């Protein structure tokens, strides 16, 4: 979600509340020679021969290709998001690494304004983005969960929003995943026969923030521990239509200056024209809508929510997931960030929300 999101992630004009930048660390078999002679001569490496990371074990619940994996200590054991086409682990802390698995539904070919189905030869498509300013290095062939894959490191000079892929249909390019400037990604392109699974690690920052070697090694160990399960994913049931204390219409306003000067910002990209102005949240028995508007831009999104004690989980239709603490006094609602719970975009927690309906 670009306007209500913290997608640095990728999520790109990320969900409205926190822009997310995707740093890809791909473990794909790049054997096309499109990235220079050094990559063509790279030795083949079997990811299954590396040492599994020390950390917790996680089994996906909703991902279309269910798998078990050992999650390294630098990430929480439980996935932050686990949906049919997208699984991610992130801490919610600025600059911290994140790992994502994506089975793209659509891609935005660089230069196109409309989404397209993922190409049959995804690796050739990815490496072809070198013509759009991307640089690929350190390519090697490997296997992930017994499937052939290619590992590659990617950087880019200018934004390529949506060029890697979208986890759902009808998602804007800047809410999908694509190579972004000032980040280095280690990515794996996994050949699953009729489809392509992508896995990557987002480094904690640019080269000025330190060497990514350790994080990349932990990511490759994580890939080596992947075991795809021959079973159907767990069906995720929508939240029950139960009334909650949050039900109603809530509004707040945030100025651009207030947002830009906030010490709560995850990253500078949160300061964008979809993250300030007049906001409205409408909660209704497990469903919500969200709108933002100012003189420069406007945004709207929707999703489901669940309330447990003083916490609320927001699951956006574009697969982003936010968790915050909440409190209501009279007709005033406040949200509070708790990094132990997950991501809470800065615009949502800056000022109180007033009940308007």
N, C-alpha and C positions, 0 to 999 in steps of 0.2 A: 504494500500500500504506500503510495508515495506521499500522501499527505498526512497519514496518521501512522506513519511507520518509522522504523529506525533501521531500515534496511541499508546497510552500508555496504547493506546487503545487498547488495546486490543490489536490495533491493536498494542507485540509480535514483531515481527521483523518489526514493523510497517512501513508501507509505506515508505520505503526508506529514508525519510527525518527526521522523528522523531519517534523513536520506541515507541509504545504505550503499556502500561501495563493494563490489564483488571482486575479491582477489582469488583467482583460480589457481589451484594446484592440481594439475591433471595427471592422472596416471594412465595415459593412453598410448597406444603403439603408434608413434609418429614415424612412419617409414616412407614418406612421400618425397623427401628431399626438398621440401619447399622452404625450409628454414636454414639453409646453408650446409656446407659440406661437413662441418663439425657434427651437426645433428645426424647427418646421413651415416656417419661412421660411429655413432654412439653404440656402445656395447648393449646387447640385450640383457636385461636383468629380470630375474624371476622374483616378483614381489613375495611369493609364498616362501622364499628361502630366507627372508629377513626375520628378525626376532619380533614376536608380537609385543605390543606396548604394554606397560604395566598400568592397569587402570580397571575400570569397571566394565562388565559385559552388558551389552544392550541388544535387545531383539526388537526390530521394527514391528509396528502394529498395523499401519495402514498403507505403507509403501507397496506399490503394485508388484515389485519383485522383492518379497520379504527376505531379510538377511539378518544374521547375527554378527556382531562385531565387538572387538575390544576397544574401548574408548580410552585414549591416553589421558594422563593426569592433568594436562593443561586444559581439558574441557570437562564440563559436567557429564556424568555418566548418562543421565536421562536426556533424550533429545529435546531440544527447545520446540521443534515443530516436527510432526510425523504425519504426513498426508499422503495421498495416493501417488503423487508425482514428486514429492519433495520432502527430504529429511535434513534437518540441520542441528548442529550443536554450537552454541555460542554462550558466552558468559554475560553479555550485556554491558561489559566494561569497555570503555573507550580504548581502542588500539589492541584489544585482546584478539587472539586468533579465533577463527571459526572454521568449521568443516561442514560442507554441504554435499548432499547427493541429490541429483536432479535427473528425472526422466522427462526431457523437454516435450511439451505439447505443441509449442510453436517456437519459431525463431524470427528475429528481425534481421534480415540480411542487411549488412551495412549499406546505407543509402536508401533503403526502402522505408516507406511509411506504413506499410501494411504487413501484418504477420504472415508467415508462410509455414507449411508443415516442415518438420525437421528433415534435412536432406538424408538420402539413403547412405551416402558416403560422408558421414559427419566429420570424420577426421580431415578429409580433403577440404571440406567447407571451413573448418576451424583454421587450419593452417593457411588457407587462402586469405584470411584476414590480415596477413602480412602486407597485402596490397593496400590495406586501409590504415596502416601505421602500426600494426601489432608486430611484436618481436617474439619469436619462439626459440627456446634454447633447452639444452640438457634433455634431449629426447631419448627415450629408451623403451624397449618393448618389455612387457611384463604380463602377469596374469592377476586378476582380481576375482576371488571366488571361483577360480577355475576357468574364467572367461578371458580371452585375449584382450589386452589393454595397452594403451600407450601413455607414458608419463611425459609431461612437458611443462616447462616453466614459461609463463607468458607475461609480457608487459605491453603497454600501449601508450602512445603519445596523446591521443584525444579519445574522448568517451565513445564507446561503441555500445550504446544502450540496447539491451535485448539481443545482442548478437550471439550470446551463448544459449539462451533459451528462456522460455516461460513455463511455469508450473501449472498453468491453467489457460483456458481459452479466454479471448476478449480482455487481455491484460495489456495495458499500455507499455510501450518499449521501455520507458524509464522506470517502470515497476518490475521489469523482468531483469534477468541477469546478463551482464555483458562486461567485457574488459574495460577497465577504468584506469585513468592516469594515476601516477603516484602510488600504485600498489603492485605487488608482485604476487602472482598466483602459481601454485603448483597444482597441476590438473591431471586427472586420469580420464581418458576417453575409453570407455569399456564397451566392447562389441558384444551385444546381447542377442545377436542374430537379426531379428526383425526390428530391433530398436537399439538405441544407444543410451547408456547410463553414464552420466558425468559425475565425477567426484572431485572436489578441490578443497584446498586449504587456503584461507585468507591470512596472509602474514600480518603481524601486528602493526606494520607501518612501512615506511619507505626505508631506503638503505641507511638513512640518518638515524633510524631507530634501532639499528643493530642487524646482525647477521641472522637470516632466516633459516640457516642450515639445520639447527636443532628442531625447529617446528616442522620443517619439511621432512626430516627423518622420522619424527613421531607420526606424521601423516602417512608416510609410506608404510610404516609398521602397522598402522591402523588398517590400511588397505590389505596388507598381507593376512590380517586376521579375519577378513570378510568371508562369510560362508552363506551362500544363498540357500534359502529353504524351499523345498518343493511342496508348497502349501499356499492356500489362498490367504490374503491379508485379512486382518480382523476388520469387520464392518464397523465403521464409526457411526454411532447413532447421533442424530441431532439432539441438542439439549431439549429436555422436556419443557412443555409450555407451562411453566410455573411462575407465578408472580414473584417479583423480587423487590427489595427496598429501593433499588435503583430505577425501577420502572417510572417513566415520565420523560419530559423534555427538559434538557439542561443546556444553558448557554454560557459562554464566556468570551472574553476578548483579550487578545495579546497583541501588543504593538511590535513592529519590526525592531525597534531599538531595544525593547524589553527582552525580546528573544535573543538578539545578538549579544547583549551584555550579560546574559544569564550564566552563572558558573555551573549550571546543571547540564550544559550542552555536552552531548556525547562526542560530537565532532563538528567542525565548521560547516559541513554540508547541511546540517540541520537548519541553518539560516537560509531559507529559501522562501519564495513567495507563496508556497502552499502550506507554510507552517506558521503564519501569523494572520491576524485579522479577526473576524467574527466566526465563532465555532458553535455548532449545535450537535449535541448527542441526543438521540432518541432511543431509549431502552424500552423493550416491550416483551416480557416473558421469554427471555432467551435469545431474542433477535435485537439487533441494533442497526441504526443508520447514523452516519456522521457526515457533516458538511462543514466546509470552510469557505470563506469569501473575504476578499479585500479588493482594493481598486485595481490590482495588478493581475490577480488570478483567483481561481475558485476550484474546489475539489469536493468530491463526495465519495463515500464508500459505505460498505455494509458488511455484516457478518453475524456471528453468534457469540453469546457470552454466557459464562456461568459464574455464579457467586458462591463463595465458600468462606464463611466467617467474614473477615474484613478484607478479603482479597477478591478481585474480579479478573477473570481470564477473558481476553478478547481474541477471537479467532476470525481474522478478516477473510473475505472471500478470495483474496489473492494469495492466501496461505500464510500471511504474516501473523505473528502471535505476540501479544503483549499481556503482561501481568502487572497489576498495581494494587496497592492497598487503597481502601476508600473509607470515607467517613462522611456522614450526613448530620448536620445540626440545623434544625429548623428547615429552611428551604435552601441550604447551602451545601454543596457537594465538593469535597476535596479529594484529589488523588495524590498518592505519595509513592515515590519510587523505592523499591527494595531490590537491590542488585542480586540478592540471594534468590529472588523469585523469578526474575527475568527482565525483559526490556520494558521500559516505560518511556515513550517519546516525550521529549522536553515540553512541547507545547501543551500537552495534556495535564501536566503537573504544575505549571507555573502559577496559575491563578485559580481561585475558587470558581465553581460553576453554580449558577443560580437557576432554581427551578422556574420554568416558564410555562409548564403545562403538565 
